[in-house]
Amino acid sequence: GLQVPYLLEKRDEPLTLDVRLERRDPSAAARAAAGSSEYVVTLPYRELRGTSLVLTTRARVFRRTVRIGLLPPPDRQGRARGLRAVETRVWEQSDEAMAAAPLSLPVPYAMDGDVVLEIDEGDNQPLPLERATLLLPSYAVRFFRSDAAPLLLAYGRRDLTPPRYDLALLSPFVLGQRARTINAGAENSPNGSPATGNGAGQTLVSPVVFWGALGVSVIVLLGIVVRLVRRET
């Protein structure tokens, strides 16, 4: 099938998403210190890179050691494995008149197992967590299209190489233009049913749609090139 030439634009503002923290009793295999609280971070997708977890609390005076890491699934014999800490930070607030600053932690890349948050409470009551938010890198796909041409966004194919288009040479011009935002529809698997996993399938846009969209993009690009050549001459 054909592909519509596009440019990937990384936005300055991250995408924010509230997540749920599921509290559970610390397992012996996690080697948690006495008096620790353990939470499983419910992620919307497994394959998240460059993502941060931001925690807020209404507590005013406190000091806690916070760890985030991976808790792998049991081994072949069914034995639990220990927590693989990725980041450890101290979260504290000593001014009762001011709200505590949020704590930001990098989210580990988790293909297997759970992302676990561990808080060393010491001899204190569990720190009340008010909100947990994911900050994800935000991207936009820039391309030329006809208003009447429907498109399918296909992703999740690890066997495909990154595309290389001549359109990339004009990226400063294209990214500087005002764009109209369109929203993607519901995620579907290759057979057309709603997707239940993290990966999408090997979907392809119909040839009629691709040829129409490609023809429009070629005409627009030719117009841009002619204008640039005239300016230089």
Helices and strands as residue ranges (DSSP letters): E 7-10, E 15-18, E 21-24, G 28-30, E 36-41, E 52-57, E 62-71, E 84-93, E 103-106, E 114-120, E 129-136, E 139-142, G 166-170, H 171-175, H 207-232
